[in-house]
Amino acid sequence: MRQELASQSAHQGLSVADHLVIATAIRLKLVVLHQDAGFETAARLVPQLSQERIS
């Protein structure tokens, strides 16, 4: 996943914790509920990631 993000220069805004959340969500087929634009960027580049921004 980090390679996919790095290829688009989109990996720098994500923390190690963000990467763990993304990897876990993909593995367990969960939706990430967030208030962080980094997850939206990740979802554009990693189609397996389901995410939804909350207010």
Secondary structure per residue as TSV (DSSP state, phi and psi in degrees):
chain	resnum	aa	ss	phi	psi
A	1	M	-	360.0	-45.5
A	2	R	H	-60.2	-36.3
A	3	Q	H	-63.2	-42.6
A	4	E	H	-61.5	-44.3
A	5	L	H	-67.4	-41.0
A	6	A	H	-64.6	-34.6
A	7	S	H	-63.8	-23.1
A	8	Q	T	-104.6	8.9
A	9	S	T	55.6	37.1
A	10	A	-	-113.6	9.9
A	11	H	-	-88.6	-16.1
A	12	Q	T	-72.8	-22.0
A	13	G	T	-84.8	-4.1
A	14	L	-	-104.1	134.5
A	15	S	-	-84.6	172.3
A	16	V	H	-59.8	-41.0
A	17	A	H	-61.5	-40.4
A	18	D	H	-60.7	-44.0
A	19	H	H	-61.0	-40.8
A	20	L	H	-65.3	-41.2
A	21	V	H	-62.5	-45.7
A	22	I	H	-62.6	-48.4
A	23	A	H	-61.4	-41.9
A	24	T	H	-65.7	-44.1
A	25	A	H	-61.6	-42.0
A	26	I	H	-65.5	-47.9
A	27	R	H	-60.6	-42.2
A	28	L	H	-96.4	4.0
A	29	K	T	56.4	50.5
A	30	L	-	-105.6	161.1
A	31	V	E	-98.6	130.7
A	32	V	E	-88.2	119.3
A	33	L	E	-96.2	128.5
A	34	H	E	-150.9	171.2
A	35	Q	S	-129.9	35.6
A	36	D	-	-129.7	118.9
A	37	A	H	-61.1	-22.2
A	38	G	H	-59.9	-35.0
A	39	F	H	-70.7	-32.3
A	40	E	H	-67.0	-41.7
A	41	T	H	-62.0	-46.4
A	42	A	H	-60.0	-41.2
A	43	A	H	-65.5	-33.0
A	44	R	H	-65.9	-32.7
A	45	L	H	-97.4	-19.7
A	46	V	-	-124.4	91.0
A	47	P	T	-60.8	-19.9
A	48	Q	T	-71.6	-15.7
A	49	L	-	-83.0	122.3
A	50	S	E	-99.2	127.9
A	51	Q	E	-144.6	156.3
A	52	E	E	-148.0	129.4
A	53	R	E	-78.5	136.5
A	54	I	-	-113.6	155.5
A	55	S	-	-89.7	360.0
